[in-house]
Amino acid sequence: MIRLNVRNYKNRFRSAKIQLWIGLILGFALLTSSQISVDPKKAAPRKPNILFIFTDDQRYNTIRALGDPVVITPTLDSLVRAGTTFTHAYNMGAWHGAVCVASRAMLVTGLPVWKAQQAEKNFSALVNADGFWSQQLKKAGYETYMTGKWHVNTDVKRLFDHVTHERPGMPNQNPAGYNRPLSAQDTTWQPWDEEYGGFWKGGKHWSEVLADDAVGYLKEASQKDAPFFMYLAFNAPHDPRQSPRKYVDLYPLDQIRLPVSYQDEYPYKDAMGCGKDLRDEQLAPFPRTPYAVKKNIQEYYASISHLDAQIGKILRALAQTGKLDNTYIFFTADHGLAVGHHGLLGKQSQFDHSVRAPLVVVGPTIPKGEKREQQVYLQDIMATTYDLVSIPKPAHVYFNSLLPLIKNKKAMGAYPEIYGSYMDRQRMVRTDRYKLIVYPKAPKILLFDLRKDPNEMQDLAGQAAYKTVLQDLKNRLIRQQHQLGDTLNLAPVLKSI
């Protein structure tokens, strides 16, 4: 977390470096206040365009309007004001350390986690059945476009009409980027140093390349009558957390505070599969140090601010096409990231900082500046687009449309509980109040009251007063396992409940 007093904050915005943000705030504020105000008669006859913006490793509260009061995200703040935000959107899990693989496979197929794992072995059957998200929209008359991170085990060029700069799972990480920084004098690796490649490979930061790609396609789309579906998948803010120096300078290190749940070392890290052998956890030294965690937070936020500026370019280009009034914008990330919470760096845990992502919907029929607290999965976006354009949801799609919740803030959510998983090392189930986490290899059970303890720091599993709650969550977890085809035997660890 970052704490800045009002005077310091104003001084930072007086600097020449911050003038670009003032322009962006004003420019996009005008965009959202005037051009997202839709004339229904003008928009109704045409199929709506769909713009999907996907980031990598972005935690749910790393938008100023949704969490941290000083993180600089004027574009994303404007999206929050212009649309409806789902505050509790989750990724269902992963079958190996690259959590983004499972998240993306579920998103583009609609399959739940363990069925997606099975389908990944041979996606050709689903491709041949036109079962992917882009294929369904193409059949409905959409021109489809993709640029950025794919990371799904099938040929993206078979699924989209246009593909530009398909990127791998992550930019190359230089050895100098691991186990750092060891001290304040350890300045070998710097986010703005282009010699280490990573996001700088090719001469221009990949987030800027993606923005240029999107702007280019939007110019073409402005001349066409067909509705478009754009799948824009940033690699940022995934490590290596690189950005131009002016963005790093937005976050003075002496103003950064450690997370409330900071620990030098998480006691169950090895049993849960997040020990020294996991790549993500190797980025900072073991045990964690306050300085190393603060540097990682600084670089993480800088990457997000740089990313936010690129999204601003895309949205301004969309406004210039004249198609904004008939476009639905979806923004989310594939999952969150710990960056020092609970002594962890990566996304391979069942804590909310790792499984929970931002999710914002903007469009002609979407309420402005509203929030929905019902628990959903981020992969519900696919079914939502089908609902918007009257595509019958294919039988294999597990996830549900968000439109009923958008239309009625008091509607009951589609999921009585949220399920989470990581390999054979972790299982989770949560209601709107309680969360149960299971580490079968420890063996260990954790219980949190999320209303009283949103940072998930007070384990209540051993308290007799919560026996009924534990039994209820155990039953919910077993039910989810049966429904989702999860064959992991939890009986040995759950027998104590």
C-alpha positions in Angstrom: 0.0 0.0 0.0 1.1 3.6 -0.6 0.4 6.6 1.6 0.8 10.1 0.4 -0.4 13.2 2.1 -2.5 15.7 0.1 0.4 18.2 -0.2 2.8 15.7 -1.6 0.1 14.4 -4.0 -0.6 17.9 -5.3 3.1 18.6 -5.7 3.5 15.5 -7.8 0.7 16.6 -10.1 2.3 20.0 -10.6 5.4 18.4 -12.1 5.7 18.3 -15.9 5.8 14.6 -15.9 2.3 14.3 -14.5 0.7 16.7 -17.1 0.1 13.7 -19.3 -2.2 12.3 -16.6 -4.1 15.5 -16.3 -4.8 15.5 -20.0 -5.8 11.9 -19.9 -8.1 12.4 -17.0 -9.8 15.4 -18.6 -9.9 13.8 -22.1 -11.4 10.5 -20.9 -13.7 12.2 -18.5 -15.2 14.1 -21.4 -15.4 10.8 -23.3 -17.3 9.0 -20.5 -19.5 11.9 -19.6 -20.7 12.8 -23.1 -20.0 10.0 -25.5 -21.0 7.0 -23.4 -24.4 8.8 -22.9 -26.2 6.8 -25.6 -29.1 7.7 -27.9 -31.1 4.4 -27.8 -32.7 5.1 -31.2 -29.3 5.4 -32.7 -27.8 2.2 -31.1 -30.7 -0.2 -31.1 -30.8 -1.4 -34.8 -27.2 -2.5 -34.9 -25.5 -5.5 -33.3 -23.2 -4.0 -30.6 -19.4 -4.1 -30.9 -17.5 -5.9 -28.1 -14.2 -4.6 -26.8 -12.5 -7.0 -24.3 -9.5 -5.7 -22.4 -7.5 -8.3 -20.5 -4.6 -7.7 -18.2 -2.2 -10.2 -16.6 -1.7 -10.6 -12.8 -3.7 -7.5 -11.9 -5.1 -7.7 -8.4 -8.8 -6.7 -7.8 -8.0 -3.5 -5.9 -5.2 -2.1 -8.1 -7.6 0.5 -9.6 -7.7 3.7 -7.6 -11.5 3.8 -7.8 -11.7 0.3 -6.4 -9.1 0.1 -3.7 -5.8 1.9 -3.2 -6.6 5.6 -2.9 -3.3 6.7 -4.5 -2.6 4.2 -7.3 -2.7 6.3 -10.5 -5.2 4.8 -12.9 -7.3 7.6 -14.5 -8.4 5.6 -17.4 -9.6 2.6 -15.4 -11.2 5.0 -12.8 -13.2 6.5 -15.7 -14.3 3.1 -16.8 -15.5 2.3 -13.2 -17.5 5.6 -13.2 -18.9 4.9 -16.7 -20.1 1.3 -16.0 -20.9 -1.4 -13.5 -18.1 -3.1 -11.5 -18.3 -6.6 -10.0 -16.3 -6.4 -6.8 -16.0 -10.1 -6.2 -14.9 -11.8 -9.4 -12.8 -14.9 -9.2 -10.7 -17.3 -11.2 -11.6 -20.9 -10.5 -8.1 -22.3 -10.3 -5.2 -24.0 -12.2 -3.6 -27.3 -12.8 0.0 -26.0 -12.8 2.0 -23.0 -11.8 1.1 -20.9 -14.9 -2.3 -20.0 -13.5 -2.9 -17.8 -16.5 -3.1 -20.8 -18.8 -6.1 -22.3 -17.0 -7.8 -18.9 -16.6 -7.5 -18.2 -20.3 -8.5 -21.7 -21.3 -11.7 -21.3 -19.2 -12.4 -17.9 -20.6 -12.3 -18.7 -24.3 -13.9 -22.1 -24.0 -16.4 -21.7 -21.2 -15.3 -25.0 -19.6 -14.7 -25.2 -15.8 -11.2 -25.8 -14.6 -10.9 -29.6 -14.7 -12.8 -30.1 -17.9 -10.6 -27.4 -19.4 -7.6 -29.3 -18.4 -8.9 -32.4 -20.1 -9.9 -30.5 -23.2 -6.5 -28.8 -23.4 -4.9 -32.1 -24.4 -6.7 -31.9 -27.7 -8.6 -28.7 -28.3 -9.2 -29.7 -32.0 -12.6 -31.2 -31.2 -13.9 -28.0 -29.7 -12.4 -25.9 -32.5 -14.1 -28.1 -35.1 -17.4 -27.7 -33.3 -17.0 -23.8 -33.3 -17.0 -24.0 -29.5 -14.5 -21.2 -28.8 -15.7 -17.7 -27.8 -14.5 -15.9 -31.0 -15.9 -18.7 -33.2 -19.4 -18.2 -31.8 -19.3 -14.5 -32.3 -17.9 -14.9 -35.8 -20.9 -17.2 -36.6 -23.1 -14.4 -35.4 -21.7 -12.0 -37.9 -18.8 -10.5 -36.0 -15.4 -9.6 -37.4 -12.9 -10.9 -34.8 -9.5 -9.4 -33.8 -6.9 -10.5 -31.4 -3.5 -9.0 -30.2 -1.3 -9.7 -27.3 -1.0 -12.7 -24.9 -2.7 -15.9 -26.0 -1.2 -18.8 -23.9 -3.9 -21.3 -24.9 -2.9 -24.6 -26.4 -4.4 -24.1 -29.8 -3.6 -22.1 -32.9 -5.1 -18.6 -32.3 -5.1 -17.9 -36.0 -7.7 -20.5 -36.6 -10.0 -18.7 -34.1 -9.8 -15.0 -35.1 -10.1 -13.3 -38.4 -7.1 -11.0 -37.6 -4.2 -11.7 -35.3 -1.4 -9.2 -34.6 1.7 -9.7 -32.4 0.6 -12.9 -30.7 2.7 -12.9 -27.5 3.9 -15.8 -25.3 3.0 -16.4 -21.7 5.4 -13.8 -20.4 8.3 -11.7 -21.7 11.7 -13.2 -21.1 12.9 -12.7 -17.5 16.6 -12.0 -17.1 18.5 -13.8 -14.4 19.3 -10.4 -12.9 15.6 -10.0 -12.3 15.4 -12.7 -9.7 16.2 -12.7 -6.0 16.2 -9.0 -5.9 16.7 -6.5 -4.5 19.0 -7.7 -1.8 19.5 -4.2 -0.4 19.1 -0.5 -1.3 22.5 -0.7 -3.1 21.3 -3.6 -5.3 20.4 -1.6 -8.5 21.7 -4.0 -11.2 18.2 -4.6 -12.5 16.0 -1.5 -13.2 12.4 -1.4 -14.7 13.4 1.1 -17.3 16.6 -0.5 -18.4 16.0 -1.9 -21.9 19.2 -4.0 -22.1 17.5 -6.8 -20.2 14.8 -7.3 -22.9 11.6 -8.5 -21.4 8.8 -6.0 -22.3 11.4 -4.0 -24.1 12.3 -6.8 -26.5 11.8 -5.5 -30.1 12.5 -1.9 -29.2 9.1 -0.7 -27.9 7.4 -1.7 -24.7 4.9 -4.5 -25.4 2.0 -2.6 -23.8 2.6 0.3 -26.2 2.8 -2.1 -29.1 -0.6 -3.6 -28.2 -2.1 -0.2 -27.9 -0.8 0.7 -31.4 -2.2 -2.6 -32.7 -5.6 -1.9 -31.3 -5.7 1.7 -32.6 -4.7 0.5 -36.0 -7.5 -2.0 -36.2 -10.1 0.5 -34.8 -9.2 2.8 -37.7 -10.0 0.0 -40.1 -13.1 -1.0 -38.3 -14.4 2.5 -38.5 -14.8 2.1 -42.2 -16.8 -1.2 -42.0 -20.4 -2.0 -41.2 -19.8 -5.4 -39.6 -19.7 -5.4 -35.8 -16.4 -6.2 -34.2 -15.1 -8.4 -31.3 -11.7 -7.2 -30.1 -9.7 -9.4 -27.7 -6.9 -7.3 -26.4 -4.6 -9.2 -24.0 -1.9 -7.3 -22.3 1.1 -9.1 -20.7 1.4 -6.4 -18.1 1.6 -6.1 -15.1 3.1 -9.6 -15.1 6.8 -9.7 -14.3 9.3 -8.5 -15.3 7.6 -5.4 -14.0 9.1 -3.0 -16.5 7.9 0.5 -17.4 9.5 3.8 -18.4 11.2 5.6 -15.5 8.7 8.4 -15.3 6.1 5.9 -14.2 8.3 4.4 -11.5 9.0 7.9 -10.2 5.3 8.4 -9.6 5.7 6.1 -6.6 8.5 7.3 -4.2 9.7 4.3 -2.3 9.6 6.1 1.1 5.8 6.5 0.6 5.1 2.8 0.1 3.8 0.8 3.1 3.9 -2.9 3.5 0.7 -4.9 3.1 -1.3 -5.5 6.3 -0.8 -9.2 5.8 3.0 -8.9 5.2 5.1 -11.8 6.5 8.8 -12.6 6.1 7.8 -16.2 5.2 4.5 -18.0 4.9 4.6 -21.1 7.1 2.7 -23.4 4.6 4.5 -22.2 1.5 6.1 -25.6 0.7 3.0 -27.7 1.4 0.8 -25.4 -0.7 3.3 -25.5 -3.7 4.6 -22.0 -3.3 8.1 -22.6 -2.0 11.6 -21.8 -3.3 11.1 -24.1 -6.3 8.2 -22.0 -7.8 9.4 -19.5 -10.3 7.1 -16.6 -9.3 8.3 -16.9 -5.7 12.0 -16.6 -6.7 11.6 -13.0 -7.8 12.3 -11.7 -4.2 14.7 -13.1 -1.6 13.8 -15.7 1.0 12.9 -14.8 3.7 11.2 -11.7 2.4 12.5 -8.3 3.4 10.5 -5.1 3.8 12.7 -3.4 1.3 12.4 -6.1 -1.4 8.6 -6.2 -1.0 8.3 -2.4 -1.2 10.4 -2.3 -4.4 8.2 -5.0 -6.0 5.1 -3.0 -5.1 6.6 0.1 -6.5 7.4 -1.6 -9.8 4.0 -3.3 -9.9 2.1 -0.1 -9.5 4.3 1.7 -12.1 3.6 -1.1 -14.6 -0.1 -0.7 -13.9 0.0 3.1 -14.4 1.9 2.7 -17.7 -0.7 0.1 -18.7 -3.5 2.5 -17.8 -2.1 5.1 -20.2 -2.1 2.6 -23.1 -5.8 1.7 -22.4 -6.5 5.4 -22.6 -5.1 5.5 -26.1 -7.3 2.6 -27.1 -10.5 4.2 -25.7 -9.8 7.5 -27.3 -9.4 5.8 -30.7 -12.6 4.0 -30.1 -14.4 7.3 -29.5 -12.9 8.6 -32.8 -14.5 5.7 -34.7 -18.0 7.0 -34.0 -18.8 3.5 -32.8 -18.5 4.0 -29.0 -22.2 4.5 -28.5 -22.8 0.9 -29.7 -19.9 -0.8 -28.0 -19.7 -2.8 -24.8 -16.4 -2.7 -23.0 -15.3 -5.5 -20.7 -12.2 -5.1 -18.5 -10.8 -7.8 -16.3 -7.6 -9.7 -15.5 -6.8 -13.4 -15.5 -6.3 -13.4 -11.7 -4.6 -11.4 -9.0 -1.1 -11.3 -7.5 0.3 -11.4 -4.0 3.3 -9.0 -4.3 4.2 -9.4 -0.6 0.9 -10.3 0.9 1.2 -13.3 3.3 4.9 -13.6 2.4 4.0 -14.6 -1.1 4.9 -13.0 -4.5 2.8 -14.9 -7.0 -0.7 -15.9 -7.8 -0.7 -19.6 -6.8 -2.7 -19.2 -3.6 -6.3 -19.2 -2.6 -6.2 -15.8 -0.8 -8.3 -13.1 -2.4 -5.2 -11.1 -3.4 -4.4 -14.0 -5.8 -7.7 -15.4 -7.0 -9.7 -12.2 -7.2 -9.6 -9.8 -10.2 -11.2 -6.5 -11.2 -14.2 -6.8 -13.5 -15.9 -3.7 -15.1 -18.6 -3.6 -17.8 -19.4 -0.5 -19.7 -21.9 -0.1 -22.5 -25.2 1.4 -23.8 -27.5 -0.4 -21.4 -25.1 -0.7 -18.4 -25.8 1.4 -15.3 -23.1 4.0 -14.6 -21.0 4.1 -11.5 -22.6 1.1 -9.8 -21.2 -1.9 -8.1 -22.3 -5.5 -7.7 -21.1 -7.5 -4.7 -22.5 -10.9 -5.8 -19.8 -13.5 -6.2 -19.0 -14.3 -9.9 -16.3 -15.8 -12.0 -14.4 -13.6 -14.4 -15.1 -16.2 -17.1 -18.7 -15.2 -16.9 -17.8 -12.5 -19.5 -18.1 -15.0 -22.4 -21.7 -15.9 -21.5 -22.5 -12.2 -21.0 -21.5 -11.4 -24.5 -23.6 -14.3 -25.8 -26.6 -12.9 -23.9 -26.0 -9.4 -25.3 -26.1 -10.5 -28.9 -28.8 -13.3 -28.5 -26.4 -16.3 -29.0 -27.8 -19.4 -27.3 -25.3 -20.5 -24.7 -23.6 -23.7 -25.9 -24.2 -26.8 -23.8 -20.5 -27.1 -22.8 -20.4 -23.5 -21.3 -20.4 -23.7 -17.5 -20.3 -20.0 -16.8 -23.2 -17.6 -16.6 -24.3 -14.2 -18.0 -23.8 -11.2 -15.7 -26.7 -9.3 -17.3 -29.3 -10.5 -14.7 -27.1 -9.0 -11.9 -26.4 -5.9 -13.9 -30.1 -5.3 -14.5 -31.1 -6.0 -10.9 -28.5 -5.3 -8.2 -30.6 -7.4 -5.7 -30.7 -10.5 -7.9 -29.4 -13.7 -6.4 -26.1 -14.7 -7.9 -25.8 -17.8 -10.0 -23.2 -19.4 -7.6 -24.2 -20.3 -4.1 -20.4 -20.6 -3.4 -17.2 -20.0 -5.2 -14.7 -22.9 -5.7 -11.0 -22.5 -6.0 -8.1 -24.9 -6.7 -4.4 -25.2 -7.3 -3.0 -28.5 -8.6 -3.3 -31.2 -5.8 -2.0 -28.7 -3.2 -4.9 -26.4 -2.5 -8.6 -26.3 -2.4 -11.0 -23.5 -1.4 -14.6 -22.7 -1.1 -16.1 -19.4 -0.1 -19.5 -17.9 0.6 -20.2 -14.2 0.8 -18.9 -14.4 4.4 -16.7 -17.3 5.1 -13.8 -19.0 3.3 -12.3 -22.5 3.8 -8.8 -23.2 2.5 -7.4 -26.7 2.5 -3.8 -27.7 2.2 -3.9 -31.5 1.8 -0.1 -31.9 1.9 0.3 -30.1 5.2 -2.3 -31.2 6.2 -4.0 -28.0 7.3 -7.4 -26.3 7.2 -7.9 -22.5 7.4 -11.1 -20.7 8.1 -11.7 -17.0 7.7 -14.6 -14.7 8.5 -14.3 -12.3 5.5 -16.6 -9.6 7.0 -14.5 -9.2 10.1 -11.2 -10.2 8.6 -11.0 -9.2 4.9 -7.2 -9.5 4.9 -7.5 -13.2 5.8 -5.2 -13.2 8.8 -7.2 -14.7 11.6 -7.6 -18.5 11.2 -10.7 -19.6 13.0 -10.6 -23.3 12.1 -9.6 -24.4 15.6 -12.4 -22.6 17.4 -15.3 -24.7 18.6 -17.8 -21.9 17.9 -17.2 -22.3 14.2 -17.7 -26.1 13.9 -21.1 -25.7 12.2 -19.6 -23.2 9.7 -16.8 -25.6 9.0 -19.2 -28.5 8.4 -21.3 -26.3 6.0 -18.2 -25.3 4.0 -16.9 -28.9 3.9 -20.2 -30.0 2.4 -20.1 -27.1 -0.1 -16.5 -28.0 -1.1 -17.4 -31.7 -1.6 -20.5 -30.7 -3.6 -18.3 -28.5 -5.9 -15.8 -31.3 -6.3 -18.5 -33.6 -7.6 -20.0 -31.0 -9.9 -16.7 -30.0 -11.4 -15.1 -33.4 -11.7 -12.4 -32.8 -9.1 -11.1 -36.2 -8.0 -8.7 -35.0 -5.4 -9.3 -37.0 -2.2 -9.7 -34.6 0.7 -11.1 -37.1 3.2 -7.9 -37.4 5.2 -7.6 -33.7 5.9 -11.4 -33.0 6.2 -12.1 -35.8 8.6 -11.4 -33.5 11.6 -14.3 -31.3 10.6 
